[in-house]
Amino acid sequence: MKFKNMFARSILCFLTLLALSAWLRAQPVQTGVEVRFLFLDESTGHYEAEIKGKTLLINRYPYSISDPLEVSVGERIPVYRVTETPEGPQRVQIADVPAGSESGSILAVLAPRRPTAESSLAYGVKTFDSDPDDFPVGSLRILNLGRSTAAFALGPERVLIKPGESHVVDPQPDRKNRFFARIAERTDDGWEVRYDNVEILRPGERVTGLFVYSPSGMKHTFTEAELEVSGDPPPSHYWLTYTERL
Protein backbone atom coordinates (compact mmCIF):
# COMPACT_ATOMS: atom_id res chain seq x y z
CA MET A 1 0.00 0.00 0.00
CA LYS A 2 2.83 2.39 0.85
CA PHE A 3 4.47 1.65 -2.51
CA LYS A 4 1.20 2.33 -4.33
CA ASN A 5 0.79 5.68 -2.57
CA MET A 6 4.34 6.70 -3.49
CA PHE A 7 3.77 5.64 -7.09
CA ALA A 8 0.52 7.62 -7.25
CA ARG A 9 2.22 10.72 -5.85
CA SER A 10 5.04 10.35 -8.39
CA ILE A 11 2.56 10.11 -11.25
CA LEU A 12 0.67 13.17 -9.92
CA CYS A 13 3.91 15.15 -9.64
CA PHE A 14 4.93 14.15 -13.16
CA LEU A 15 1.57 15.19 -14.61
CA THR A 16 1.73 18.50 -12.72
CA LEU A 17 5.17 19.22 -14.17
CA LEU A 18 3.91 18.39 -17.67
CA ALA A 19 0.94 20.75 -17.24
CA LEU A 20 3.20 23.53 -15.89
CA SER A 21 5.63 23.08 -18.78
CA ALA A 22 2.79 23.26 -21.31
CA TRP A 23 1.40 26.41 -19.60
CA LEU A 24 4.79 28.13 -19.66
CA ARG A 25 5.24 27.33 -23.36
CA ALA A 26 1.83 28.79 -24.06
CA GLN A 27 2.64 32.13 -22.39
CA PRO A 28 3.42 34.96 -24.84
CA VAL A 29 7.10 35.88 -24.91
CA GLN A 30 7.73 39.60 -24.48
CA THR A 31 9.61 40.65 -27.63
CA GLY A 32 8.76 44.34 -27.80
CA VAL A 33 9.05 47.27 -25.44
CA GLU A 34 7.65 50.80 -25.64
CA VAL A 35 10.24 53.51 -24.99
CA ARG A 36 9.40 57.11 -24.14
CA PHE A 37 12.08 59.82 -24.11
CA LEU A 38 12.48 62.89 -21.93
CA PHE A 39 15.35 65.36 -22.45
CA LEU A 40 16.40 67.50 -19.49
CA ASP A 41 18.01 70.04 -21.76
CA GLU A 42 17.17 73.43 -23.23
CA SER A 43 19.63 73.45 -26.11
CA THR A 44 18.47 74.45 -29.57
CA GLY A 45 17.71 71.79 -32.15
CA HIS A 46 15.73 68.58 -32.06
CA TYR A 47 16.32 64.89 -31.34
CA GLU A 48 16.15 61.82 -33.54
CA ALA A 49 16.48 58.08 -32.96
CA GLU A 50 17.44 55.25 -35.27
CA ILE A 51 15.12 52.26 -34.87
CA LYS A 52 15.20 49.26 -37.21
CA GLY A 53 17.06 51.26 -39.85
CA LYS A 54 14.62 54.17 -39.76
CA THR A 55 15.29 57.69 -38.50
CA LEU A 56 12.46 58.92 -36.26
CA LEU A 57 11.86 62.36 -34.78
CA ILE A 58 11.64 62.10 -30.98
CA ASN A 59 10.76 65.66 -29.98
CA ARG A 60 11.37 69.31 -30.79
CA TYR A 61 10.76 71.03 -27.45
CA PRO A 62 12.59 70.94 -24.11
CA TYR A 63 10.96 68.80 -21.41
CA SER A 64 8.41 67.28 -23.76
CA ILE A 65 7.76 63.57 -23.24
CA SER A 66 7.84 61.69 -26.51
CA ASP A 67 5.18 59.35 -27.83
CA PRO A 68 6.07 55.70 -27.17
CA LEU A 69 8.33 54.07 -29.76
CA GLU A 70 8.15 50.31 -30.20
CA VAL A 71 11.52 48.55 -30.19
CA SER A 72 12.78 45.01 -29.62
CA VAL A 73 13.73 43.89 -26.13
CA GLY A 74 17.50 44.25 -25.72
CA GLU A 75 17.84 46.66 -28.64
CA ARG A 76 20.16 49.66 -28.27
CA ILE A 77 18.84 52.92 -29.69
CA PRO A 78 21.27 55.50 -31.09
CA VAL A 79 20.01 59.03 -30.32
CA TYR A 80 21.10 62.13 -32.25
CA ARG A 81 20.81 65.86 -31.71
CA VAL A 82 20.23 67.89 -34.87
CA THR A 83 21.05 71.60 -35.00
CA GLU A 84 20.99 74.12 -37.81
CA THR A 85 24.33 75.61 -38.87
CA PRO A 86 25.32 77.95 -41.74
CA GLU A 87 26.55 74.83 -43.55
CA GLY A 88 23.25 73.02 -43.04
CA PRO A 89 21.84 70.60 -40.43
CA GLN A 90 24.46 69.08 -38.13
CA ARG A 91 23.61 65.62 -36.76
CA VAL A 92 25.66 64.31 -33.84
CA GLN A 93 25.09 61.14 -31.83
CA ILE A 94 24.64 62.09 -28.17
CA ALA A 95 23.51 58.86 -26.50
CA ASP A 96 22.96 55.14 -26.83
CA VAL A 97 19.77 54.05 -25.04
CA PRO A 98 19.35 50.43 -23.90
CA ALA A 99 15.90 48.85 -24.12
CA GLY A 100 16.66 45.86 -21.93
CA SER A 101 13.33 45.76 -20.09
CA GLU A 102 10.85 42.92 -20.39
CA SER A 103 8.09 44.83 -18.59
CA GLY A 104 6.77 46.25 -21.85
CA SER A 105 7.44 49.93 -21.11
CA ILE A 106 10.35 52.16 -20.06
CA LEU A 107 11.07 55.88 -19.75
CA ALA A 108 14.52 57.03 -20.89
CA VAL A 109 15.66 60.33 -19.33
CA LEU A 110 18.60 62.01 -21.08
CA ALA A 111 20.64 64.95 -19.79
CA PRO A 112 23.88 66.63 -20.90
CA ARG A 113 27.06 65.50 -19.16
CA ARG A 114 30.79 65.67 -19.55
CA PRO A 115 32.13 62.78 -21.62
CA THR A 116 33.85 60.16 -19.48
CA ALA A 117 36.53 57.54 -19.98
CA GLU A 118 33.75 54.95 -20.37
CA SER A 119 31.79 56.94 -22.97
CA SER A 120 32.51 59.88 -25.25
CA LEU A 121 28.78 60.48 -25.78
CA ALA A 122 27.63 63.86 -24.49
CA TYR A 123 24.36 62.82 -22.81
CA GLY A 124 23.87 60.53 -19.86
CA VAL A 125 20.93 58.12 -19.85
CA LYS A 126 18.82 56.84 -16.97
CA THR A 127 16.00 54.40 -17.68
CA PHE A 128 12.95 53.78 -15.51
CA ASP A 129 11.28 50.40 -15.84
CA SER A 130 7.48 50.25 -15.69
CA ASP A 131 6.96 46.77 -14.26
CA PRO A 132 3.20 46.35 -13.60
CA ASP A 133 3.97 44.47 -10.38
CA ASP A 134 5.62 47.60 -8.96
CA PHE A 135 3.60 50.18 -10.88
CA PRO A 136 0.07 48.77 -11.32
CA VAL A 137 -3.01 50.10 -13.05
CA GLY A 138 -4.77 52.75 -10.96
CA SER A 139 -1.57 54.13 -9.45
CA LEU A 140 0.61 57.19 -9.95
CA ARG A 141 4.40 56.96 -10.07
CA ILE A 142 6.36 60.03 -8.98
CA LEU A 143 9.92 60.63 -10.19
CA ASN A 144 11.78 63.54 -8.60
CA LEU A 145 14.22 64.55 -11.33
CA GLY A 146 14.68 68.03 -9.87
CA ARG A 147 17.15 69.66 -7.51
CA SER A 148 15.07 69.96 -4.33
CA THR A 149 13.11 67.77 -1.97
CA ALA A 150 9.39 68.07 -2.74
CA ALA A 151 6.19 67.27 -0.86
CA PHE A 152 3.39 65.67 -2.86
CA ALA A 153 -0.29 65.64 -1.87
CA LEU A 154 -2.05 63.41 -4.42
CA GLY A 155 -5.60 62.61 -3.41
CA PRO A 156 -5.35 61.19 0.12
CA GLU A 157 -1.66 60.29 -0.32
CA ARG A 158 1.10 62.39 1.27
CA VAL A 159 4.74 61.71 0.49
CA LEU A 160 8.09 63.51 0.74
CA ILE A 161 10.55 62.66 -2.07
CA LYS A 162 14.21 63.65 -2.36
CA PRO A 163 15.95 64.37 -5.70
CA GLY A 164 16.68 61.16 -7.58
CA GLU A 165 14.07 59.15 -5.68
CA SER A 166 10.73 57.73 -6.85
CA HIS A 167 7.51 56.56 -5.23
CA VAL A 168 4.26 54.90 -6.33
CA VAL A 169 1.01 56.10 -4.74
CA ASP A 170 -2.70 55.30 -4.92
CA PRO A 171 -4.45 58.67 -5.48
CA GLN A 172 -7.97 57.16 -5.25
CA PRO A 173 -9.79 59.31 -7.84
CA ASP A 174 -13.47 60.16 -7.34
CA ARG A 175 -16.38 58.86 -9.43
CA LYS A 176 -15.45 61.36 -12.17
CA ASN A 177 -11.84 60.02 -12.22
CA ARG A 178 -10.45 63.16 -10.59
CA PHE A 179 -8.04 63.76 -7.74
CA PHE A 180 -6.37 66.88 -6.41
CA ALA A 181 -2.62 67.30 -6.83
CA ARG A 182 -0.65 69.80 -4.78
CA ILE A 183 3.14 69.91 -4.93
CA ALA A 184 5.47 72.07 -2.86
CA GLU A 185 9.24 72.51 -3.07
CA ARG A 186 11.50 72.91 -0.06
CA THR A 187 13.49 76.16 -0.43
CA ASP A 188 15.77 78.21 1.83
CA ASP A 189 12.74 80.33 2.70
CA GLY A 190 10.45 77.41 3.48
CA TRP A 191 7.93 75.52 1.34
CA GLU A 192 6.72 77.01 -1.96
CA VAL A 193 3.83 75.56 -3.96
CA ARG A 194 4.80 74.67 -7.53
CA TYR A 195 1.63 72.92 -8.69
CA ASP A 196 -1.98 72.97 -7.53
CA ASN A 197 -4.54 71.47 -9.88
CA VAL A 198 -6.91 68.60 -10.62
CA GLU A 199 -5.55 65.44 -12.27
CA ILE A 200 -7.40 62.66 -14.11
CA LEU A 201 -6.85 58.91 -13.68
CA ARG A 202 -9.35 56.73 -15.57
CA PRO A 203 -10.00 53.01 -15.05
CA GLY A 204 -7.39 50.87 -16.79
CA GLU A 205 -4.79 53.65 -16.70
CA ARG A 206 -1.69 54.53 -14.73
CA VAL A 207 0.09 57.90 -14.63
CA THR A 208 3.74 58.88 -14.35
CA GLY A 209 4.46 62.29 -12.85
CA LEU A 210 7.86 63.96 -13.16
CA PHE A 211 9.17 66.82 -11.05
CA VAL A 212 11.79 68.60 -13.19
CA TYR A 213 13.92 71.75 -12.97
CA SER A 214 14.08 74.34 -15.75
CA PRO A 215 16.88 76.94 -15.52
CA SER A 216 14.96 79.16 -17.96
CA GLY A 217 11.61 78.85 -16.19
CA MET A 218 10.19 77.05 -19.26
CA LYS A 219 10.77 80.21 -21.29
CA HIS A 220 10.02 78.36 -24.54
CA THR A 221 6.36 77.98 -23.46
CA PHE A 222 5.77 81.75 -23.38
CA THR A 223 4.89 83.96 -26.34
CA GLU A 224 7.01 86.97 -27.28
CA ALA A 225 4.18 89.25 -26.17
CA GLU A 226 4.05 87.60 -22.74
CA LEU A 227 7.82 87.93 -22.33
CA GLU A 228 7.69 91.62 -23.32
CA VAL A 229 5.11 92.27 -20.62
CA SER A 230 6.43 90.07 -17.82
CA GLY A 231 10.10 89.62 -18.68
CA ASP A 232 11.97 86.34 -18.51
CA PRO A 233 10.57 83.84 -16.00
CA PRO A 234 12.78 82.78 -13.07
CA PRO A 235 14.28 79.28 -12.81
CA SER A 236 11.82 76.89 -11.24
CA HIS A 237 10.57 73.32 -10.85
CA TYR A 238 7.66 71.97 -12.88
CA TRP A 239 5.29 69.00 -12.87
CA LEU A 240 4.94 66.89 -16.04
CA THR A 241 2.78 63.80 -16.55
CA TYR A 242 1.99 61.11 -19.09
CA THR A 243 -0.63 58.37 -19.05
CA GLU A 244 -0.48 54.71 -20.05
CA ARG A 245 -3.42 52.37 -20.64
CA LEU A 246 -2.82 48.71 -19.86
C-alpha positions as CSV (number, residue, x, y, z in Angstrom):
1,M,0.0,0.0,0.0
2,K,2.8,2.4,0.8
3,F,4.5,1.6,-2.5
4,K,1.2,2.3,-4.3
5,N,0.8,5.7,-2.6
6,M,4.3,6.7,-3.5
7,F,3.8,5.6,-7.1
8,A,0.5,7.6,-7.3
9,R,2.2,10.7,-5.9
10,S,5.0,10.4,-8.4
11,I,2.6,10.1,-11.2
12,L,0.7,13.2,-9.9
13,C,3.9,15.1,-9.6
14,F,4.9,14.2,-13.2
15,L,1.6,15.2,-14.6
16,T,1.7,18.5,-12.7
17,L,5.2,19.2,-14.2
18,L,3.9,18.4,-17.7
19,A,0.9,20.7,-17.2
20,L,3.2,23.5,-15.9
21,S,5.6,23.1,-18.8
22,A,2.8,23.3,-21.3
23,W,1.4,26.4,-19.6
24,L,4.8,28.1,-19.7
25,R,5.2,27.3,-23.4
26,A,1.8,28.8,-24.1
27,Q,2.6,32.1,-22.4
28,P,3.4,35.0,-24.8
29,V,7.1,35.9,-24.9
30,Q,7.7,39.6,-24.5
31,T,9.6,40.6,-27.6
32,G,8.8,44.3,-27.8
33,V,9.1,47.3,-25.4
34,E,7.6,50.8,-25.6
35,V,10.2,53.5,-25.0
36,R,9.4,57.1,-24.1
37,F,12.1,59.8,-24.1
38,L,12.5,62.9,-21.9
39,F,15.4,65.4,-22.5
40,L,16.4,67.5,-19.5
41,D,18.0,70.0,-21.8
42,E,17.2,73.4,-23.2
43,S,19.6,73.5,-26.1
44,T,18.5,74.5,-29.6
45,G,17.7,71.8,-32.1
46,H,15.7,68.6,-32.1
47,Y,16.3,64.9,-31.3
48,E,16.1,61.8,-33.5
49,A,16.5,58.1,-33.0
50,E,17.4,55.2,-35.3
51,I,15.1,52.3,-34.9
52,K,15.2,49.3,-37.2
53,G,17.1,51.3,-39.8
54,K,14.6,54.2,-39.8
55,T,15.3,57.7,-38.5
56,L,12.5,58.9,-36.3
57,L,11.9,62.4,-34.8
58,I,11.6,62.1,-31.0
59,N,10.8,65.7,-30.0
60,R,11.4,69.3,-30.8
61,Y,10.8,71.0,-27.4
62,P,12.6,70.9,-24.1
63,Y,11.0,68.8,-21.4
64,S,8.4,67.3,-23.8
65,I,7.8,63.6,-23.2
66,S,7.8,61.7,-26.5
67,D,5.2,59.4,-27.8
68,P,6.1,55.7,-27.2
69,L,8.3,54.1,-29.8
70,E,8.1,50.3,-30.2
71,V,11.5,48.5,-30.2
72,S,12.8,45.0,-29.6
73,V,13.7,43.9,-26.1
74,G,17.5,44.3,-25.7
75,E,17.8,46.7,-28.6
76,R,20.2,49.7,-28.3
77,I,18.8,52.9,-29.7
78,P,21.3,55.5,-31.1
79,V,20.0,59.0,-30.3
80,Y,21.1,62.1,-32.2
81,R,20.8,65.9,-31.7
82,V,20.2,67.9,-34.9
83,T,21.1,71.6,-35.0
84,E,21.0,74.1,-37.8
85,T,24.3,75.6,-38.9
86,P,25.3,78.0,-41.7
87,E,26.5,74.8,-43.6
88,G,23.2,73.0,-43.0
89,P,21.8,70.6,-40.4
90,Q,24.5,69.1,-38.1
91,R,23.6,65.6,-36.8
92,V,25.7,64.3,-33.8
93,Q,25.1,61.1,-31.8
94,I,24.6,62.1,-28.2
95,A,23.5,58.9,-26.5
96,D,23.0,55.1,-26.8
97,V,19.8,54.1,-25.0
98,P,19.4,50.4,-23.9
99,A,15.9,48.8,-24.1
100,G,16.7,45.9,-21.9
101,S,13.3,45.8,-20.1
102,E,10.9,42.9,-20.4
103,S,8.1,44.8,-18.6
104,G,6.8,46.3,-21.8
105,S,7.4,49.9,-21.1
106,I,10.3,52.2,-20.1
107,L,11.1,55.9,-19.8
108,A,14.5,57.0,-20.9
109,V,15.7,60.3,-19.3
110,L,18.6,62.0,-21.1
111,A,20.6,64.9,-19.8
112,P,23.9,66.6,-20.9
113,R,27.1,65.5,-19.2
114,R,30.8,65.7,-19.5
115,P,32.1,62.8,-21.6
116,T,33.9,60.2,-19.5
117,A,36.5,57.5,-20.0
118,E,33.7,55.0,-20.4
119,S,31.8,56.9,-23.0
120,S,32.5,59.9,-25.2
121,L,28.8,60.5,-25.8
122,A,27.6,63.9,-24.5
123,Y,24.4,62.8,-22.8
124,G,23.9,60.5,-19.9
125,V,20.9,58.1,-19.9
126,K,18.8,56.8,-17.0
127,T,16.0,54.4,-17.7
128,F,12.9,53.8,-15.5
129,D,11.3,50.4,-15.8
130,S,7.5,50.2,-15.7
131,D,7.0,46.8,-14.3
132,P,3.2,46.4,-13.6
133,D,4.0,44.5,-10.4
134,D,5.6,47.6,-9.0
135,F,3.6,50.2,-10.9
136,P,0.1,48.8,-11.3
137,V,-3.0,50.1,-13.0
138,G,-4.8,52.7,-11.0
139,S,-1.6,54.1,-9.5
140,L,0.6,57.2,-9.9
141,R,4.4,57.0,-10.1
142,I,6.4,60.0,-9.0
143,L,9.9,60.6,-10.2
144,N,11.8,63.5,-8.6
145,L,14.2,64.6,-11.3
146,G,14.7,68.0,-9.9
147,R,17.1,69.7,-7.5
148,S,15.1,70.0,-4.3
149,T,13.1,67.8,-2.0
150,A,9.4,68.1,-2.7
151,A,6.2,67.3,-0.9
152,F,3.4,65.7,-2.9
153,A,-0.3,65.6,-1.9
154,L,-2.1,63.4,-4.4
155,G,-5.6,62.6,-3.4
156,P,-5.4,61.2,0.1
157,E,-1.7,60.3,-0.3
158,R,1.1,62.4,1.3
159,V,4.7,61.7,0.5
160,L,8.1,63.5,0.7
161,I,10.6,62.7,-2.1
162,K,14.2,63.6,-2.4
163,P,16.0,64.4,-5.7
164,G,16.7,61.2,-7.6
165,E,14.1,59.1,-5.7
166,S,10.7,57.7,-6.8
167,H,7.5,56.6,-5.2
168,V,4.3,54.9,-6.3
169,V,1.0,56.1,-4.7
170,D,-2.7,55.3,-4.9
171,P,-4.4,58.7,-5.5
172,Q,-8.0,57.2,-5.3
173,P,-9.8,59.3,-7.8
174,D,-13.5,60.2,-7.3
175,R,-16.4,58.9,-9.4
176,K,-15.4,61.4,-12.2
177,N,-11.8,60.0,-12.2
178,R,-10.4,63.2,-10.6
179,F,-8.0,63.8,-7.7
180,F,-6.4,66.9,-6.4
181,A,-2.6,67.3,-6.8
182,R,-0.7,69.8,-4.8
183,I,3.1,69.9,-4.9
184,A,5.5,72.1,-2.9
185,E,9.2,72.5,-3.1
186,R,11.5,72.9,-0.1
187,T,13.5,76.2,-0.4
188,D,15.8,78.2,1.8
189,D,12.7,80.3,2.7
190,G,10.4,77.4,3.5
191,W,7.9,75.5,1.3
192,E,6.7,77.0,-2.0
193,V,3.8,75.6,-4.0
194,R,4.8,74.7,-7.5
195,Y,1.6,72.9,-8.7
196,D,-2.0,73.0,-7.5
197,N,-4.5,71.5,-9.9
198,V,-6.9,68.6,-10.6
199,E,-5.5,65.4,-12.3
200,I,-7.4,62.7,-14.1
201,L,-6.8,58.9,-13.7
202,R,-9.3,56.7,-15.6
203,P,-10.0,53.0,-15.0
204,G,-7.4,50.9,-16.8
205,E,-4.8,53.7,-16.7
206,R,-1.7,54.5,-14.7
207,V,0.1,57.9,-14.6
208,T,3.7,58.9,-14.3
209,G,4.5,62.3,-12.9
210,L,7.9,64.0,-13.2
211,F,9.2,66.8,-11.0
212,V,11.8,68.6,-13.2
213,Y,13.9,71.7,-13.0
214,S,14.1,74.3,-15.8
215,P,16.9,76.9,-15.5
216,S,15.0,79.2,-18.0
217,G,11.6,78.8,-16.2
218,M,10.2,77.1,-19.3
219,K,10.8,80.2,-21.3
220,H,10.0,78.4,-24.5
221,T,6.4,78.0,-23.5
222,F,5.8,81.8,-23.4
223,T,4.9,84.0,-26.3
224,E,7.0,87.0,-27.3
225,A,4.2,89.2,-26.2
226,E,4.1,87.6,-22.7
227,L,7.8,87.9,-22.3
228,E,7.7,91.6,-23.3
229,V,5.1,92.3,-20.6
230,S,6.4,90.1,-17.8
231,G,10.1,89.6,-18.7
232,D,12.0,86.3,-18.5
233,P,10.6,83.8,-16.0
234,P,12.8,82.8,-13.1
235,P,14.3,79.3,-12.8
236,S,11.8,76.9,-11.2
237,H,10.6,73.3,-10.9
238,Y,7.7,72.0,-12.9
239,W,5.3,69.0,-12.9
240,L,4.9,66.9,-16.0
241,T,2.8,63.8,-16.5
242,Y,2.0,61.1,-19.1
243,T,-0.6,58.4,-19.0
244,E,-0.5,54.7,-20.0
245,R,-3.4,52.4,-20.6
246,L,-2.8,48.7,-19.9
